[in-house]
Amino acid sequence: MKGYAIIFLIQALTAGVLACDCDYHPGGCTISKAPPAGWKCKCRYKGAWTCDGLQIQCDATESCPVNCFSRACCLEGGGDCGGY
C-alpha cells in the first residue's frame, strides 16, 4: 500500500513539472506543450539543441489564455523564444 502512495506522489509531481514544454528550433525555443489557462510557459535553452519549459502562474493583471503556442505567449513567460 505504501508503494502505491509513493508512485501516486511521483506521478502527481511529474505531471506538474511537465505541464508545459518547449522544443528547440534554429535560433532558440518554441512552446510545444502549452500550459493551462492562468499559467505561462518560460522556455529555457538547456544546451545541445534542447529546450524545456517551466510553468509559472500568471498574476491577476496578466492575460494567459489556454492553448497558446504563439511567440507573444512565449515572450510573456520571459524565457528563450528565439525559435519563432
N, C-alpha and C positions, 0 to 999 in steps of 0.2 A: 504494500500500500504506500509506503514511504517513497518507493521508487517512482510510482506514478505521479506523486505530488512533485517530485523533482523534475520529471520530464515535462509536466504541465507548466511549471515555472519557467523552464528553459525555453519552451515554445512561446510562452507569453512575452518573455523578454526579447526573443529573437524577432517576433512579429513587430514589436515596437521599434526596434533598431532598424529593421528593413522596410519601414513604412514608405520611404521614398528612396529612389536610386537614380544614379546618373551614369551615363556611358561616355567614353572618350570618343571624340571625333577630331579630325585635324584642326588644331588651334585651341582645343580645350574640351570642356564638358558640356553635355546637354542633359536635361531631365529625361529619364527613360521610364520611370515609375513615379507618377505624381502623388503627392500627399493628399489626404482628405481635406475637405473644406475646413478653414480655420487654421491651417498649418501651411508652412512654406518649406521649400527644399533648398538647402545650401549644398551646392555641388562642390566637391573637393577633389582636386587632382592628386592622386596618390603616387605618381611616378610610373614609369614603364607603361605608358599609354593606358592608364587605368584611372577611373574616377569612382567615387562613391557619393552617397547623399546622406545628409544629416537633416532629419525632420525637426523643425523649430516651430513652436506655437506662435501664431500671429498676435500682435497687440490688437486691442479693440478698434484702433484707428486705421488698421491696415485692411486692405481688400485681398483676401486669399481664397480664391474660388477653387472648387473641386475640379479634378481632371485637367489641370493647367500644365501644359508642356512648353509654353512659349518662352521666348527669351526674356520677356518682361517679368514673368513669374520667376524665372531663374535669377534675374537681377534682384528681385525682391528678397530672395534668400541670401544675397550678399556673398556668394561664392564665385567659383570659376565658371563663367558662361561663354568662354571663347569658342565653343564648338558650333555656335548657331550661325 
